[in-house]
Amino acid sequence: MKINVPSGYEIDQEKSTFENIVFKETVKNIRERIQSMKDVYVLNNTTEEIFKKAVENLTSDEIGYKKVKLIVSAYNQGKLPDYSDGTYKYSPYFHMKEDDFHYLNYHDWHSHSYISSRLLFVGSEAKENMLDAVEKFLPEYKQYQLG
């Protein structure tokens, strides 16, 4: 018997039986899973409404910081940097001049950092994740940096 598995799905080995084949969505790379702030909220087990309520009395830059913190947490899948593991951690730098705000470069930190650990990208694809986040969420970084 041949089973046609729909595109983007695979057979769920744990839930399938000979009588009942169950499909599950293929696990996506984190950069594919994160396309918007809505995805960031979902991956942090919250919603935009809950977030807005939590930050309603904060300044614009503080709200931006909290957004960036959520963005980095989503890309890191909740993992915090381990400063004893010898791996690189990445953080973006930005160029700010008059009305111009854009990504400039990154810095890789090895076993120490000069910025909040919650803003460092970690893991085997940290650099790629950081570049993806900056591209997709530049307005949130700008809000954090400029208020």
Order of alpha helices (4+ residues) and beta strands (2+ residues): beta-beta-alpha-alpha-alpha-alpha-beta-beta-alpha-alpha
